[in-house]
């Protein structure tokens, strides 16, 4: 592994193809025999530091249409949190089901699961039939693994019945020194970014692009008012940038003064700090408080000069969904993914049907959407939002922190990269965007907000 790393650090892509692939590599894993360890505990009490392991595992064989990547950096997403606490169910169910579909897929059904749905790295080996990439190419990956054997997937791959999220519903993910992906997951690494910056955006930027900009989502247009929940977080920070970049006005909802300041550094002017203003949308576990919905809507109109949101960018789910439906303007759109606070959404349908509002569900992105989102990064129009970067050995603690909302933006993980700041291949473009990149780089939050 060290020889491969030396060739990458020396920017010698032609040497990568001549080096042997290591038989073993290190990765962040879950163990199938521990999948019941948190049974009976509430989600918030489940500790990823107990379930996640740094193991040495066997390198997978590269099959047709696949690419083996030397991973320089990766990132932590909420699906890493869900995997680590075995919610909504252990990911070994996904691996077992996938493994039954074909002999090639059977390699994924193992007693351990290597996690991670982001990466920036270098192509090591290409399987039969791969022509778009070659060893030595510097790449980032999006996380849609799709078979494309069904006609439904050929208009929008997210509708394919055999689409899966790589590193969550498949094995050999990106929180490791090596990763296995399909060739059509890869995109060029933006040359002005470091490894950890380039790895930060794959999942969340693509998800936000489909959810907010794409014809498959809310179809953002100039002049729209967009309410963005968790606007300084991994997903919301990209939604905020996409709104600003597209001529819309974001109304950023956050949960601490530090997160409010992070949004202002991004260029957002309208910010609501829920902790400061004390919104409590549920009066008890079973009852939502309509008066709080009204108070929240009044605050939005106060900030916007009397306008309700054209689009509500929803991802917290259970806690906020009733308020989201209520505050959207007549004819407005609530676009939803993830549900990080709970999957069961309750809202008053009168505010939807009588006011002609729409709810749209979105989930990650297809290759075209992911490519366009990455293109905006490569052009310097959208910037990575890293809060901190940790070595692979500290991944479990970092996942714990994300689980408890102790982060702003994205948490990056160094896999093979020995330290931060490596991998910039276009110093001129870097110099033009250095100030913006630093502005979007936020410091860690030390307590849940």
TIKEDO-629067 format. One line per 4 residues: number of its first residue (from 1); their letters; for each residue x, y, z of N, C-alpha, C. Coordinates in steps of 0.1 Angstrom, whole numbers. Example, Ala and Ser with C-alpha at 12.3 -4.5 7.8 and 13.67 -1.06 7.14 Angstrom:
BEGIN
1> as> 132 -57 78 123 -45 78 132 -33 78  128 -22 71 137 -11 71 129 0 79
END
This chain:
BEGIN
1> xxxx> 8 -12 0 0 0 0 9 13 0  20 12 7 29 23 8 34 27 -6  37 18 -15 42 21 -28 32 28 -36  19 23 -35 8 30 -42 7 44 -37
5> xxxx> 7 46 -24 6 60 -19 18 68 -23  30 63 -23 41 71 -28 40 75 -42  35 67 -51 33 70 -65 22 81 -66  11 80 -58 1 91 -59 6 104 -54
9> xxxx> 13 104 -43 19 116 -37 29 122 -47  36 114 -54 46 119 -64 39 124 -77  26 122 -78 18 125 -90 24 118 -102  25 105 -100 30 96 -111 20 86 -115
13> xxxx> 9 90 -122 -2 81 -125 2 69 -133  12 70 -141 16 59 -149 22 47 -141  27 51 -129 33 41 -121 23 32 -113  11 38 -111 0 32 -104 -4 18 -110
17> xxxx> -5 18 -123 -9 6 -130 1 -6 -129  13 -3 -126 24 -13 -126 25 -19 -112  19 -13 -102 21 -18 -88 11 -29 -85  14 -39 -77 5 -49 -74 -6 -44 -64
21> xxxx> -18 -49 -65 -28 -46 -56 -26 -53 -43  -27 -46 -31 -25 -53 -19 -35 -64 -16  -31 -75 -9 -41 -85 -7 -51 -81 4  -47 -73 13 -55 -68 24 -55 -53 25
25> xxxx> -65 -47 31 -66 -33 33 -74 -30 46  -72 -18 51 -80 -14 63 -93 -7 59  -103 -9 67 -116 -3 64 -124 -2 77  -134 7 77 -143 8 88 -155 -2 86
29> xxxx> -157 -10 95 -166 -21 93 -176 -22 105  -187 -29 101 -197 -34 111 -196 -50 110  -199 -56 121 -198 -71 122 -213 -76 123  -216 -86 115 -229 -92 114 -233 -98 128
33> xxxx> -224 -104 135 -227 -110 148 -230 -100 159  -228 -87 156 -231 -77 166 -244 -69 162  -251 -73 153 -262 -65 147 -274 -63 157  -274 -71 168 -285 -70 178 -279 -63 191
37> xxxx> -267 -57 190 -261 -52 203 -269 -40 209  -277 -33 201 -284 -21 206 -299 -24 208  -303 -36 206 -317 -39 208 -323 -34 221  -334 -28 220 -341 -22 232 -337 -8 236
41> xxxx> -326 -3 230 -322 11 233 -329 21 223  -331 33 228 -336 44 220 -324 48 210  -328 53 199 -318 57 189 -307 65 194  -311 76 202 -301 85 207 -291 79 216
45> xxxx> -295 67 222 -286 60 232 -277 50 225  -278 48 212 -270 38 205 -257 45 201  -246 38 205 -233 44 204 -224 38 193  -222 46 182 -214 41 171 -200 37 174
49> xxxx> -195 42 185 -181 39 189 -180 24 194  -192 18 197 -192 4 201 -194 -5 190  -200 -1 179 -203 -9 168 -193 -9 156  -186 3 155 -177 5 143 -163 -1 147
53> xxxx> -157 -7 137 -144 -13 139 -135 -8 128  -122 -7 130 -112 -5 120 -105 -19 118  -108 -26 107 -104 -39 105 -95 -40 92  -87 -50 92 -80 -54 79 -88 -65 73
57> xxxx> -92 -62 60 -100 -72 53 -94 -75 39  -100 -85 33 -94 -89 20 -99 -80 9  -90 -77 0 -93 -69 -12 -102 -76 -21  -113 -70 -26 -122 -77 -35 -116 -78 -49
61> xxxx> -120 -88 -56 -117 -90 -70 -125 -80 -79  -119 -75 -89 -126 -65 -98 -133 -73 -109  -146 -71 -110 -154 -78 -120 -157 -68 -132  -164 -73 -141 -167 -65 -153 -175 -53 -149
65> xxxx> -171 -42 -155 -178 -29 -153 -175 -22 -140  -165 -28 -132 -161 -23 -119 -147 -16 -119  -145 -8 -109 -132 -1 -108 -128 -2 -93  -115 -5 -91 -109 -6 -77 -102 8 -75
69> xxxx> -105 14 -64 -100 28 -61 -91 27 -49  -79 34 -50 -71 37 -38 -77 50 -32  -83 49 -20 -91 60 -14 -81 69 -6  -80 81 -11 -73 91 -4 -81 98 8
73> xxxx> -93 100 5 -102 106 16 -116 102 13  -124 103 24 -138 99 24 -146 109 32  -158 106 35 -166 115 44 -177 107 51  -183 114 61 -193 107 69 -206 114 66
77> xxxx> -216 105 63 -230 109 60 -239 103 70  -252 107 70 -261 102 79 -264 87 77  -261 82 64 -263 68 62 -252 60 70  -241 66 72 -231 60 81 -236 59 95
81> xxxx> -243 69 100 -249 69 113 -259 58 114  -268 58 104 -279 47 104 -273 33 104  -263 31 96 -256 18 95 -251 15 109  -244 24 115 -237 21 128 -246 18 140
85> xxxx> -259 23 139 -268 20 150 -279 10 145  -277 4 134 -285 -6 128 -300 -2 127  -301 11 122 -315 16 119 -315 20 104  -327 19 98 -339 13 103 -339 -2 105
89> xxxx> -328 -8 99 -326 -23 101 -311 -25 98  -305 -36 103 -291 -38 100 -288 -39 85  -277 -33 80 -274 -33 66 -271 -47 61  -269 -57 70 -266 -70 65 -278 -76 57
93> xxxx> -290 -71 60 -302 -75 53 -300 -70 38  -295 -58 36 -293 -53 23 -283 -62 15  -272 -65 22 -261 -73 16 -266 -87 12  -273 -93 21 -278 -106 18 -288 -106 6
97> xxxx> -297 -97 6 -306 -96 -5 -299 -93 -18  -289 -84 -18 -281 -81 -30 -274 -93 -34  -268 -100 -25 -260 -112 -28 -267 -123 -35  -280 -123 -34 -288 -134 -40 -291 -130 -55
101> xxxx> -288 -118 -59 -292 -114 -73 -283 -120 -84  -270 -122 -81 -261 -127 -91 -248 -132 -85  -241 -141 -92 -228 -145 -86 -219 -133 -84  -219 -123 -92 -211 -111 -90 -214 -104 -77
105> xxxx> -227 -103 -75 -232 -96 -63 -230 -104 -51  -229 -117 -52 -227 -125 -40 -214 -122 -32  -204 -115 -39 -192 -111 -32 -195 -101 -20  -206 -94 -21 -210 -84 -11 -215 -90 1
109> xxxx> -220 -102 1 -227 -108 13 -216 -114 22  -211 -106 31 -200 -111 40 -204 -109 54  -197 -115 63 -200 -112 78 -195 -99 83  -190 -91 74 -186 -77 78 -190 -68 67
113> xxxx> -192 -55 70 -197 -45 60 -187 -34 61  -180 -31 50 -171 -19 49 -180 -8 44  -181 3 53 -191 14 51 -184 25 43  -193 35 39 -188 47 33 -194 50 20
117> xxxx> -200 62 18 -206 65 5 -200 77 -2  -188 81 2 -180 91 -5 -166 87 -7  -159 92 -17 -145 90 -18 -139 100 -28  -127 103 -26 -118 109 -36 -105 101 -36
121> xxxx> -101 97 -48 -89 88 -49 -85 86 -63  -77 75 -65 -71 72 -77 -74 58 -82  -77 57 -95 -81 44 -101 -68 34 -100  -71 22 -95 -60 12 -94 -62 2 -105
125> xxxx> -74 -3 -106 -76 -14 -116 -90 -12 -122  -92 -15 -135 -105 -15 -142 -108 -29 -146  -121 -32 -144 -126 -45 -149 -129 -45 -164  -132 -57 -168 -135 -59 -183 -146 -49 -187
129> xxxx> -144 -43 -199 -154 -35 -204 -154 -20 -200  -145 -17 -191 -144 -3 -186 -135 5 -195  -140 15 -202 -132 22 -212 -131 37 -209  -139 42 -200 -139 57 -197 -128 60 -187
133> xxxx> -123 50 -180 -113 53 -169 -102 44 -170  -90 48 -165 -78 39 -166 -70 42 -153  -62 32 -149 -53 34 -137 -46 47 -137  -46 53 -126 -39 66 -124 -49 78 -125
137> xxxx> -61 76 -130 -70 87 -130 -74 91 -116  -75 104 -114 -80 110 -101 -95 112 -102  -102 106 -93 -117 106 -94 -123 109 -81  -136 113 -81 -145 112 -70 -157 102 -74
141> xxxx> -164 98 -64 -175 89 -67 -188 94 -62  -199 92 -70 -212 93 -64 -217 79 -59  -228 79 -52 -230 67 -44 -242 58 -50  -246 61 -62 -257 53 -68 -251 41 -75
145> xxxx> -254 29 -70 -250 16 -76 -263 11 -83  -263 9 -96 -275 5 -103 -271 -5 -113  -281 -15 -115 -278 -26 -124 -282 -23 -139  -293 -15 -140 -298 -11 -154 -302 -23 -162
149> xxxx> -308 -33 -156 -313 -44 -164 -328 -43 -166  -334 -32 -160 -349 -31 -161 -352 -18 -168  -363 -18 -176 -365 -6 -184 -368 7 -176  -373 5 -164 -377 17 -156 -364 26 -153
153> xxxx> -353 20 -153 -341 27 -149 -335 35 -160  -340 34 -173 -333 40 -184 -338 54 -187  -349 58 -180 -353 72 -181 -347 80 -169  -347 74 -157 -341 80 -145 -336 68 -137
157> xxxx> -323 67 -135 -317 55 -129 -322 54 -114  -326 65 -108 -332 64 -95 -345 56 -94  -351 54 -105 -363 46 -106 -361 31 -109  -348 27 -111 -345 13 -114 -348 5 -101
161> xxxx> -355 -6 -102 -358 -14 -91 -345 -20 -84  -334 -20 -91 -322 -26 -86 -311 -15 -83  -316 -3 -80 -307 8 -76 -304 7 -61  -292 9 -57 -287 8 -43 -278 19 -40
165> xxxx> -277 23 -27 -267 32 -23 -254 25 -19  -244 28 -27 -231 22 -25 -225 25 -11  -220 15 -4 -214 17 9 -225 17 20  -237 16 17 -248 15 26 -256 2 23
169> xxxx> -260 0 11 -267 -12 6 -258 -21 -2  -245 -17 -3 -235 -26 -9 -223 -26 0  -214 -35 -3 -202 -36 5 -190 -28 -2  -178 -29 4 -166 -23 -1 -167 -8 -3
173> xxxx> -172 -1 7 -175 14 7 -162 22 8  -164 35 9 -153 44 8 -146 48 21  -151 44 33 -143 46 45 -133 35 47  -123 36 38 -113 25 37 -101 29 29
177> xxxx> -91 21 28 -80 24 20 -82 20 5  -91 10 3 -95 6 -10 -110 6 -11  -116 8 -23 -130 8 -24 -133 2 -38  -145 -5 -39 -149 -10 -52 -162 -3 -56
181> xxxx> -162 2 -69 -174 9 -74 -176 5 -88  -188 8 -93 -191 6 -107 -185 18 -115  -181 15 -127 -175 26 -135 -183 38 -137  -197 36 -137 -206 47 -139 -209 55 -126
185> xxxx> -201 52 -116 -202 60 -104 -191 71 -104  -182 70 -113 -170 79 -112 -172 92 -119  -165 102 -114 -165 116 -120 -151 121 -118  -147 131 -126 -133 136 -124 -132 144 -111
189> xxxx> -121 142 -104 -118 150 -92 -116 164 -96  -123 174 -90 -120 188 -92 -105 191 -89  -98 197 -99 -83 198 -97 -79 208 -87  -88 218 -83 -83 228 -74 -86 224 -59
193> xxxx> -91 212 -57 -95 208 -43 -85 198 -38  -83 198 -25 -76 188 -18 -84 175 -18  -77 164 -14 -84 151 -14 -96 152 -5  -94 157 7 -105 157 17 -117 167 13
197> xxxx> -113 178 6 -124 187 1 -131 180 -10  -124 174 -19 -131 167 -31 -140 156 -26  -136 149 -15 -145 138 -11 -157 142 -4  -158 155 1 -168 159 10 -182 161 3
201> xxxx> -182 162 -11 -194 167 -17 -202 157 -24  -197 145 -27 -203 135 -36 -217 132 -33  -220 128 -20 -234 124 -17 -243 136 -15  -238 145 -6 -247 156 -2 -250 166 -13
205> xxxx> -240 170 -20 -242 179 -31 -251 174 -42  -249 161 -46 -257 155 -56 -272 154 -51  -273 150 -38 -287 149 -32 -294 162 -32  -287 173 -28 -293 186 -28 -296 191 -42
209> xxxx> -287 188 -52 -290 192 -65 -303 186 -71  -304 173 -69 -317 167 -74 -329 172 -66  -328 173 -53 -339 177 -45 -343 192 -48  -334 201 -51 -337 215 -52 -338 220 -66
213> xxxx> -328 215 -75 -326 222 -88 -332 213 -99  -331 200 -99 -334 192 -110 -349 192 -113  -353 189 -126 -367 186 -129 -373 175 -121  -365 166 -115 -370 155 -107 -373 160 -93
217> xxxx> -369 172 -90 -371 178 -76 -380 190 -77  -375 201 -70 -384 213 -68 -382 223 -80  -373 221 -89 -372 230 -101 -370 245 -96  -360 247 -88 -356 260 -83 -355 270 -95
221> xxxx> -360 282 -93 -358 292 -103 -354 305 -96  -350 315 -104 -346 328 -99 -358 334 -92  -355 340 -80 -365 348 -73 -372 339 -63  -371 326 -63 -378 318 -53 -373 320 -39
225> xxxx> -382 319 -30 -378 319 -15 -378 304 -11  -366 300 -5 -364 286 -2 -362 285 13  -370 278 20 -368 275 34 -359 262 35  -348 264 42 -338 253 43 -336 249 57
229> xxxx> -340 237 61 -338 231 74 -324 227 75  -318 228 87 -304 224 89 -294 230 79  -295 243 77 -289 249 66 -274 250 67  -268 247 78 -253 247 79 -248 233 79
233> xxxx> -257 223 78 -252 209 79 -247 204 66  -244 191 65 -238 185 53 -247 186 41  -260 184 42 -270 186 31 -274 200 29  -278 206 40 -283 220 40 -273 230 35
237> xxxx> -261 228 38 -251 238 34 -249 239 18  -251 227 12 -251 227 -3 -264 233 -9  -275 230 -2 -288 236 -6 -287 251 -5  -281 256 5 -280 271 7 -272 276 -5
241> xxxx> -261 270 -8 -252 275 -19 -260 274 -32  -267 263 -35 -274 261 -47 -285 272 -49  -292 275 -38 -302 286 -38 -295 299 -42  -284 303 -35 -278 315 -37 -272 316 -52
245> xxxx> -266 305 -56 -260 304 -69 -271 305 -80  -283 301 -77 -294 301 -87 -303 313 -86  -300 323 -79 -307 335 -78 -319 334 -69  -320 325 -60 -331 324 -50 -327 330 -37
249> xxxx> -336 331 -28 -334 336 -15 -335 325 -5  -325 321 2 -326 310 12 -330 316 25  -339 310 32 -342 313 46 -336 301 54  -326 303 61 -318 292 67 -322 290 81
253> xxxx> -326 277 84 -330 274 98 -319 265 104  -314 269 116 -303 263 122 -307 261 137  -297 255 145 -300 252 159 -290 258 168  -282 267 164 -272 273 173 -267 286 167
257> xxxx> -262 295 175 -255 307 170 -244 305 161  -236 294 164 -224 291 156 -229 287 142  -239 279 141 -245 275 128 -251 286 120  -257 295 128 -262 307 121 -251 315 115
261> xxxx> -240 317 122 -229 324 116 -223 317 104  -223 304 104 -218 296 93 -226 299 80  -239 300 82 -248 304 71 -245 318 66  -243 327 75 -240 341 70 -227 341 63
265> xxxx> -217 333 67 -204 333 60 -206 328 45  -216 319 44 -219 314 30 -226 325 21  -231 336 27 -237 346 20 -252 347 22  -258 339 31 -272 339 34 -275 351 44
269> xxxx> -285 358 42 -289 369 50 -300 367 60  -309 357 56 -321 354 64 -319 341 71  -317 342 85 -314 331 93 -323 330 105  -328 318 108 -336 316 120 -329 306 129
273> xxxx> -325 310 141 -319 301 151 -330 296 159  -333 283 157 -344 277 165 -342 277 180  -329 275 184 -326 274 198 -329 288 205  -325 299 198 -327 312 203 -341 316 203
277> xxxx> -349 312 193 -363 317 192 -372 307 198  -367 295 203 -375 286 211 -387 279 204  -386 276 191 -397 269 185 -398 254 190  -410 251 194 -413 237 198 -426 232 191
281> xxxx> -424 225 180 -435 221 171 -443 210 176  -438 203 187 -446 192 193 -448 196 208  -461 197 212 -464 200 226 -462 187 235  -464 175 229 -460 163 235 -457 153 224
285> xxxx> -454 141 228 -450 131 218 -460 128 207  -472 131 210 -483 127 200 -490 139 194  -487 152 199 -495 163 195 -486 174 190  -489 179 178 -482 191 172 -489 204 176
289> xxxx> -481 214 177 -486 227 182 -488 237 170  -501 238 166 -503 247 154 -500 261 157  -501 265 169 -497 279 173 -482 281 170  -474 271 172 -459 273 169 -457 273 154
293> xxxx> -465 265 146 -465 266 131 -467 281 127  -478 287 133 -481 300 129 -470 310 133  -465 308 145 -454 318 149 -442 316 140  -439 304 136 -428 302 127 -431 308 113
297> xxxx> -443 307 108 -446 313 95 -446 328 96  -450 334 107 -449 348 109 -435 353 108  -426 345 115 -412 349 115 -406 349 101  -410 339 93 -405 338 79 -409 350 71
301> xxxx> -422 353 72 -427 365 65 -421 378 70  -418 379 83 -411 391 88 -397 392 81  -390 381 79 -377 382 73 -378 384 58  -388 379 51 -388 380 37 -396 391 31
305> xxxx> -402 400 40 -410 411 36 -424 406 32  -429 396 39 -443 391 37 -444 379 28  -433 373 23 -434 362 14 -433 349 22  -442 339 18 -440 325 22 -431 318 13
309> xxxx> -425 307 18 -416 299 9 -422 293 -3  -416 295 -14 -420 288 -26 -416 273 -25  -405 271 -19 -399 257 -17 -395 255 -3  -399 244 3 -394 240 16 -385 228 14
313> xxxx> -372 229 17 -362 219 16 -362 210 29  -368 199 28 -371 191 40 -362 179 41  -356 177 52 -349 164 55 -349 160 69  -353 169 79 -354 164 93 -366 154 95
317> xxxx> -377 156 88 -387 146 88 -398 148 99  -399 138 108 -410 138 117 -411 151 125  -400 156 130 -400 168 139 -406 181 132  -403 182 119 -405 195 112 -416 194 101
321> xxxx> -420 182 97 -427 181 85 -441 188 86  -448 188 97 -461 195 98 -459 209 96  -448 215 102 -446 229 101 -442 233 86  -435 224 80 -431 226 66 -443 227 57
325> xxxx> -452 218 58 -464 219 50 -472 231 53  -473 235 65 -481 247 69 -475 260 63  -462 262 64 -456 275 60 -453 276 45  -454 265 37 -452 267 23 -463 276 17
329> xxxx> -459 283 7 -469 292 1 -480 285 -6  -491 291 -9 -502 285 -17 -496 281 -31  -497 268 -34 -491 263 -47 -477 260 -45  -471 261 -33 -457 258 -31 -454 243 -31
333> xxxx> -441 240 -29 -435 227 -30 -428 224 -17  -431 212 -11 -423 206 0 -416 195 -6  -402 195 -7 -394 185 -13 -387 178 -2  -388 164 -1 -384 157 11 -375 146 8
337> xxxx> -365 144 17 -356 132 17 -352 130 31  -346 118 33 -338 115 45 -347 112 58  -353 122 64 -361 120 76 -352 117 88  -342 125 91 -332 122 101 -338 122 115
341> xxxx> -350 129 118 -356 129 131 -367 119 132  -370 111 122 -380 101 122 -387 100 109  -391 88 105 -397 85 92 -412 87 92  -419 87 103 -433 89 103 -437 104 103
345> xxxx> -442 109 92 -445 123 90 -460 125 93  -463 135 101 -477 138 104 -479 153 101  -490 156 93 -493 170 89 -508 171 87  -513 183 88 -527 186 86 -529 188 71
349> xxxx> -536 178 65 -538 178 50 -546 189 45  -554 196 53 -561 207 48 -552 218 43  -540 220 49 -531 230 45 -524 226 32  -525 213 28 -519 208 16 -529 209 5
353> xxxx> -541 202 7 -550 201 -4 -558 214 -7  -561 222 3 -569 234 1 -561 245 -5  -547 244 -3 -538 254 -8 -530 249 -20  -533 238 -25 -527 233 -38 -512 231 -37
357> xxxx> -508 227 -25 -493 225 -24 -490 211 -29  -477 209 -31 -472 196 -35 -461 191 -26  -461 178 -24 -450 171 -17 -443 162 -27  -430 164 -28 -422 156 -38 -411 148 -30
361> xxxx> -410 135 -32 -400 127 -26 -388 126 -35  -376 128 -30 -364 126 -37 -354 117 -30  -345 111 -37 -336 102 -31 -323 102 -39  -312 106 -33 -299 108 -39 -301 115 -53
365> xxxx> -295 109 -64 -294 115 -77 -290 105 -87  -294 107 -100 -289 99 -110 -276 104 -115  -270 97 -124 -256 100 -129 -255 114 -135  -265 117 -143 -265 131 -149 -266 142 -139
369> xxxx> -274 140 -129 -275 150 -118 -263 151 -110  -257 139 -106 -245 139 -99 -233 146 -107  -233 143 -120 -223 149 -128 -224 164 -129  -236 169 -130 -239 184 -131 -235 190 -117
373> xxxx> -238 183 -106 -235 189 -93 -220 189 -91  -213 179 -96 -198 179 -95 -192 189 -104  -198 192 -116 -194 202 -125 -194 216 -119  -204 219 -111 -205 231 -104 -193 233 -94
377> xxxx> -190 222 -87 -178 222 -78 -166 224 -86  -164 217 -97 -152 219 -105 -150 233 -111  -161 240 -113 -161 254 -118 -159 264 -107  -159 259 -95 -158 269 -84 -170 277 -81
381> xxxx> -182 271 -85 -195 278 -82 -201 274 -69  -198 261 -65 -202 256 -53 -189 250 -46  -189 252 -33 -177 249 -25 -179 238 -14  -169 230 -12 -171 220 -1 -173 227 13
385> xxxx> -181 221 21 -183 227 34 -179 217 45  -166 217 48 -160 208 58 -160 215 71  -164 207 82 -163 213 95 -150 208 102  -146 195 99 -134 190 104 -130 178 96
389> xxxx> -117 174 98 -112 162 91 -105 154 101  -108 141 101 -102 132 110 -95 120 103  -85 114 109 -79 102 103 -88 90 104  -86 80 96 -94 68 96 -96 62 110
393> xxxx> -86 63 118 -87 57 131 -97 64 140  -101 76 137 -110 83 146 -124 84 140  -127 75 130 -140 76 123 -152 73 133  -150 64 142 -161 60 151 -165 72 159
397> xxxx> -156 79 165 -159 91 173 -166 102 165  -161 103 152 -167 113 143 -181 110 140  -184 97 138 -198 92 135 -207 95 147  -201 92 159 -209 96 171 -212 110 172
401> xxxx> -203 119 168 -205 133 169 -216 137 159  -216 132 147 -226 135 137 -240 130 142  -240 118 148 -252 112 154 -259 122 164  -250 129 171 -255 139 181 -255 153 177
405> xxxx> -254 155 163 -255 169 158 -244 178 162  -232 173 165 -221 182 169 -212 186 158  -218 188 146 -210 191 134 -217 203 127  -209 209 119 -213 219 108 -208 214 95
409> xxxx> -216 215 85 -210 210 72 -207 196 72  -197 192 65 -193 178 64 -181 174 72  -181 162 77 -169 157 84 -161 148 74  -149 152 71 -140 144 62 -132 134 70
413> xxxx> -128 124 62 -119 113 68 -107 111 59  -95 111 64 -83 108 57 -81 93 57  -81 87 45 -79 73 44 -65 69 41  -60 71 29 -46 69 26 -38 82 27
417> xxxx> -45 93 25 -38 106 26 -32 108 40  -19 111 41 -12 112 54 -16 124 62  -20 135 55 -24 147 62 -33 155 52  -39 166 58 -47 175 50 -39 183 40
421> xxxx> -45 188 30 -39 198 21 -32 192 9  -33 179 7 -27 173 -5 -37 172 -16  -31 170 -28 -40 167 -40 -44 178 -49  -40 190 -46 -43 202 -55 -35 201 -68
425> xxxx> -41 200 -79 -35 198 -92 -36 211 -100  -45 220 -97 -47 232 -104 -46 244 -95  -33 248 -92 -31 259 -82 -36 272 -87  -37 275 -100 -43 288 -105 -58 289 -101
429> xxxx> -65 278 -104 -79 279 -100 -81 279 -85  -72 272 -78 -72 272 -64 -71 287 -59  -61 294 -64 -58 307 -60 -70 316 -62  -78 314 -73 -89 323 -76 -100 320 -66
433> xxxx> -101 308 -61 -112 305 -52 -108 302 -37  -96 305 -34 -91 302 -21 -99 309 -10  -102 322 -12 -110 329 -1 -123 323 1  -130 319 -10 -143 313 -9 -142 299 -2
437> xxxx> -132 292 -6 -131 278 0 -129 279 15  -120 289 19 -118 291 34 -130 296 41  -138 304 34 -150 310 40 -161 299 43  -161 289 34 -170 278 36 -165 267 45
441> xxxx> -153 268 48 -147 258 58 -150 263 72  -158 255 79 -163 259 92 -156 251 103  -155 257 115 -149 250 126 -158 241 133  -153 231 140 -162 221 147 -170 227 158
445> xxxx> -182 221 160 -190 225 171 -188 216 183  -186 221 195 -182 212 206 -193 207 214  -205 212 212 -217 207 219 -229 207 210  -237 197 212 -249 196 203 -257 209 204
449> x> -262 214 193 -269 226 192 -283 224 187
END
